Amino acid sequence: MLSLLLAACNPSQTAMDDLQKFTERIETKSDNWSEADWDDAVVHYSEICQTIERYDYSEEQIHEIGRLKGRCVARFSKHAFDSGTQDIHDAFIELGGALEGLFEGLGK
């Protein structure tokens, strides 16, 4: 009961908790998902990310959010490669190029 009360008082933590739960679910339950399940997961992940963007976080929390997002992206990528979905594969390749260009632009 106390945790529910605290979560209601701290929506930024609730958003992080949602990402944690989603990450655990995609890692443990997704092996037998249908394409419709994966489509739903993409929508749900996007909603969680949009909610997270509404709040400010400490550096430690930002690091944890990034770690969890990375784990989710890894599962989405694995599914894309395993299912042979060329469009998704190409999108991830493009994303990799975009990140590389971003770091080049920042001089890293």
C-alpha positions in Angstrom: 0.0 0.0 0.0 2.8 2.4 0.9 4.5 1.8 -2.4 1.3 2.6 -4.3 1.0 5.8 -2.4 4.6 6.7 -3.0 4.3 5.9 -6.7 1.2 8.1 -7.0 3.3 10.9 -5.4 6.2 10.4 -7.7 5.2 9.9 -11.4 8.7 10.0 -12.6 9.6 7.0 -10.5 6.4 5.3 -11.8 7.6 5.8 -15.4 11.0 4.3 -14.5 9.2 1.3 -12.8 7.1 0.8 -15.9 10.2 0.7 -18.1 11.8 -1.8 -15.7 8.7 -4.1 -15.8 8.5 -3.8 -19.5 12.2 -4.7 -19.9 11.7 -7.7 -17.7 8.6 -8.8 -19.6 10.2 -8.5 -23.0 13.3 -10.4 -21.9 11.4 -13.2 -20.2 8.1 -13.6 -22.1 8.8 -12.6 -25.7 10.2 -15.8 -27.1 6.8 -17.0 -28.2 5.2 -13.6 -29.1 3.2 -13.2 -32.4 3.8 -10.3 -34.7 0.7 -8.6 -33.2 2.4 -9.0 -29.7 5.5 -7.4 -31.0 3.5 -4.6 -32.6 1.8 -4.0 -29.2 5.2 -4.0 -27.5 6.5 -1.3 -29.8 3.5 0.9 -29.1 3.8 0.3 -25.3 7.6 1.0 -25.3 7.0 4.2 -27.2 4.4 5.3 -24.7 6.7 4.5 -21.8 9.5 6.5 -23.4 7.2 9.5 -24.1 6.2 9.5 -20.4 9.8 9.3 -19.2 10.6 12.3 -21.4 8.2 14.5 -19.4 10.3 14.4 -16.2 13.7 15.4 -15.0 16.0 12.7 -13.6 19.3 12.5 -11.8 22.4 11.3 -13.6 22.1 8.0 -12.0 18.5 7.6 -13.1 19.3 8.7 -16.6 22.0 6.1 -16.7 19.6 3.4 -15.5 16.9 4.5 -18.1 19.5 4.3 -20.8 20.6 0.8 -19.7 17.0 -0.4 -19.6 16.2 1.1 -23.0 19.3 -0.6 -24.4 18.1 -3.9 -23.2 14.8 -3.3 -24.8 16.3 -2.3 -28.1 18.5 -5.4 -28.0 15.3 -7.6 -27.8 13.6 -5.6 -30.6 16.8 -6.0 -32.7 17.0 -9.7 -32.0 13.4 -10.2 -33.0 14.0 -8.2 -36.2 17.0 -10.3 -37.1 15.4 -13.6 -36.2 12.2 -12.8 -38.2 14.1 -11.6 -41.2 12.3 -8.3 -41.3 14.5 -6.4 -43.7 12.8 -3.0 -43.1 13.4 -3.2 -39.3 17.0 -4.4 -39.9 17.6 -1.5 -42.3 16.2 0.9 -39.8 18.6 -0.3 -37.1 21.5 0.0 -39.5 20.4 3.5 -40.3 20.1 4.3 -36.6 23.7 3.1 -36.1 24.9 5.4 -38.8 22.9 8.3 -37.3 24.5 7.7 -33.9 28.0 7.5 -35.5 27.3 10.8 -37.3 26.1 12.4 -34.0 29.3 11.4 -32.3 31.4 12.7 -35.2 29.5 16.0 -35.1 30.1 16.3 -31.4 33.8 15.6 -31.9 33.9 12.4 -29.9 
